Amino acid sequence: MPSKRRTDPTQAMAEAEAALNRAGVKFVRHSPFHLKAQSFNFWPSTGRVARGSTEGEKLGLAVFIRLLREAGLANAHTLSVVNDPDAFIVKLPPQEPSFETY
């Protein structure tokens, strides 16, 4: 019998937190496995989404964020296009001729 593929809970949580931050969602991390945004609950490692005290369904991160947007809980602003790469590229300061780093 083939083994069931499991999602790494730490990686799933990090991905969910990053996606929610990008979407502008205010959320609370209740445990290493559970996120909550107002009445919405999400368990990243299983993809389960629940609202209030309902049992929830395995809908996944994308559906969770869509539900939050529909509820008006995601307020991320669209990013503006940057035409000048020098505006956001971090450059190292010039070094002294006799100073080397390894």
SEROMI-693332 format. One record per residue (C-alpha): residue in one letter; x, y, z. Coordinates in pm, whole numbers, padded with zeros to 5 digits, always signed. Layout:
AXYZ...
This chain:
M+00000+00000+00000P+00156+00334-00100S+00211+00582+00177K+00008+00899+00187R+00197+01217+00094R+00197+01458+00385T+00261+01829+00379D+00542+01958+00600P+00352+02159+00864T+00634+02410+00914Q+00665+02484+00543A+00288+02496+00495M+00256+02744+00784A+00535+02966+00647E+00376+02968+00300A+00033+03048+00443E+00165+03331+00661A+00356+03481+00366A+00050+03462+00139L-00177+03617+00402N+00072+03898+00462R+00090+03967+00087A-00291+03973+00074G-00302+04223+00361V-00490+03993+00598K-00468+04048+00973F-00447+03705+01133V-00345+03534+01456R-00134+03220+01479H-00302+03014+01750S-00064+02719+01730P+00203+02581+01496F-00086+02434+01293H-00373+02687+01315L-00433+03039+01180K-00736+03256+01249A-00860+03569+01072Q-01166+03698+01261S-01422+03415+01234F-01226+03221+00969N-01000+02933+01074F-00733+02770+00860W-00504+02472+00914P-00226+02502+00650S-00091+02147+00672T-00431+01996+00591G-00583+02284+00392R-00895+02277+00610V-01100+02598+00620A-01376+02662+00873R-01590+02963+00954G-01708+03008+01309S-01776+02676+01476T-01843+02479+01156E-01639+02165+01100G-01478+02294+00781E-01369+02150+00451K-01036+02083+00281L-01041+02381+00048G-00677+02498+00056L-00492+02826+00089A-00614+02988-00234V-00979+02936-00143F-00913+03059+00212I-00770+03385+00078R-01057+03420-00170L-01308+03379+00115L-01125+03644+00316R-01130+03883+00017E-01502+03825-00032A-01556+03901+00338G-01354+04224+00304L-01071+04103+00529A-00791+04124+00271N-00685+04480+00198A-00363+04449+00001H-00299+04729-00242T-00182+04649-00590L+00189+04695-00643S+00308+04959-00883V+00545+04866-01164V+00906+04969-01116N+01073+05066-01442D+01406+05161-01287P+01587+04859-01135D+01831+05092-00956A+01541+05212-00743F+01519+04882-00555I+01853+04701-00605V+02077+04716-00299K+02435+04793-00394L+02747+04734-00188P+02947+05039-00090P+03281+05082-00266Q+03570+04911-00089E+03909+05051-00011P+04177+04924-00255S+04373+04734+00012F+04068+04591+00190E+03938+04250+00083T+03656+04036+00217Y+03624+03662+00181
